[in-house]
Amino acid sequence: MDIHDKKIVVFGGTSGIGLATTILLSKMNAKLIFAVSRNPEKSNLNNITNVELVKIDVLDENSLSSFFKKIGKYDVLINAATGGERAIGPFMNMDLVGYRNSFKKLWGYTNTVSIGLKQLSKNGCIVLVSGSPARKCKAGQIALASVGGAVEAFSRSLAAEIKPIRINIVSPGVIDTPMVQLEGEERDDFYKNATKDNLIPRSGKAEEVAQAILFAIQNDFITGTTIDVDGGWLNS
């Protein structure tokens, strides 16, 4: 698919991986990009002419329905939104409410896909973002692994149902984004420790994940697959 002159929706499009994706697609002359998040006013996208900021919570089905009806036909659906909180730590020490709430990411994805498919072009595509713990979980990541595994299974299963529309997953490893709120030396140490055993021992950049999302859009011969951008996490 050629990005030029396409209408694209990016959920989570004002921060981190989603923001990097919005900027990349804008530079490639997409016709219009809807950068959707719960707090779009915090972004720095206001001066980009082919980007429209939209305030929506992906868990709000009524707002999603109104949004998709308003924009009409479009070409690409991307969801990089977390959906809310994520539980970290050993399962037996975990508050089960926190564990269940981690699945808001899955519900946000299923909401946007189910409602968004109605207006998506038959030549269109969907890209969702999971994460390396889905297939190689480290201690304390059981909630991330459970949710990511569900997202990947959902996408693979859906691929056959929605053809010729394509759906793919991009699976990042440890990526330096605002989701980690540490600063200075403490932030540097966190990423150093989190990636020290990877084949590429550094954190990834949001822009590197955005390039994989772009590949999933442009390559018309892939569907139901997962693209890893993990610094060698799976092979470490």
MOKA-V9684 format. One record per backbone hydrogen bond with DSSP energy under -1.0 kcal/mol. CO is the residue of the C=O (numbers start at 1). NH is the residue of the N-H. E is the energy in kcal/mol with one decimal. If there is no record, write none. Layout:
co/nh/e
CO/NH/E
CO/NH/E
This chain:
co/nh/e
3/6/-2.0
6/31/-1.0
6/32/-1.6
7/75/-2.9
7/76/-1.4
8/34/-2.9
9/78/-2.7
10/13/-1.1
10/36/-2.7
11/80/-2.7
12/15/-1.0
15/19/-1.1
16/20/-2.3
17/21/-2.1
18/22/-2.5
19/23/-2.5
20/24/-2.1
21/25/-2.6
22/26/-2.1
23/27/-2.1
24/28/-1.1
25/30/-1.7
26/29/-1.6
29/5/-2.1
32/8/-2.9
33/52/-2.9
34/10/-3.0
35/54/-2.3
36/12/-2.8
36/13/-1.4
37/56/-1.8
39/42/-1.7
40/43/-1.8
45/48/-1.8
48/51/-1.6
50/33/-2.6
52/35/-2.0
54/37/-2.1
57/60/-2.4
59/61/-1.0
60/64/-2.0
61/65/-2.4
62/66/-2.2
63/67/-2.3
64/68/-2.6
65/69/-2.0
66/70/-1.9
67/71/-2.1
68/72/-1.4
74/121/-2.7
75/125/-1.5
76/9/-2.7
77/127/-2.5
78/11/-3.0
79/129/-1.3
90/93/-1.1
91/94/-1.5
95/99/-1.9
96/100/-2.7
97/101/-2.5
98/102/-1.2
100/103/-1.5
101/104/-1.9
102/105/-1.3
103/107/-2.3
104/108/-2.6
105/109/-2.1
106/110/-2.9
107/111/-2.4
108/112/-2.2
109/113/-2.4
110/114/-2.6
111/115/-2.5
112/116/-2.2
113/117/-2.1
116/119/-1.2
119/74/-1.5
121/124/-2.1
124/166/-1.7
125/77/-2.3
126/168/-2.2
127/79/-2.4
128/170/-2.6
131/134/-2.0
132/135/-2.0
132/136/-1.8
138/141/-1.9
140/89/-3.0
141/145/-2.8
142/146/-2.5
143/147/-2.3
144/148/-2.7
145/149/-2.6
146/150/-1.8
147/151/-2.5
148/152/-2.3
149/153/-2.3
150/154/-2.5
151/155/-2.1
152/156/-2.4
153/157/-2.3
154/158/-2.2
155/159/-1.6
158/162/-1.7
162/165/-1.9
166/126/-2.4
167/224/-3.6
168/128/-2.4
169/227/-2.7
170/130/-2.0
171/229/-2.5
172/132/-2.4
174/204/-3.3
175/177/-1.0
177/180/-1.6
183/187/-1.0
184/188/-2.1
185/189/-2.7
186/190/-1.9
187/191/-2.1
188/192/-2.3
189/193/-2.6
190/194/-2.1
191/195/-1.2
195/198/-1.8
200/202/-2.4
204/176/-2.8
205/209/-1.3
206/210/-2.3
207/211/-1.6
209/213/-2.0
210/214/-2.4
211/215/-1.9
212/216/-2.2
213/217/-1.5
214/218/-2.7
215/219/-2.6
225/169/-2.8
227/171/-3.3
229/173/-2.1
230/233/-1.0
231/200/-2.7
233/236/-1.4
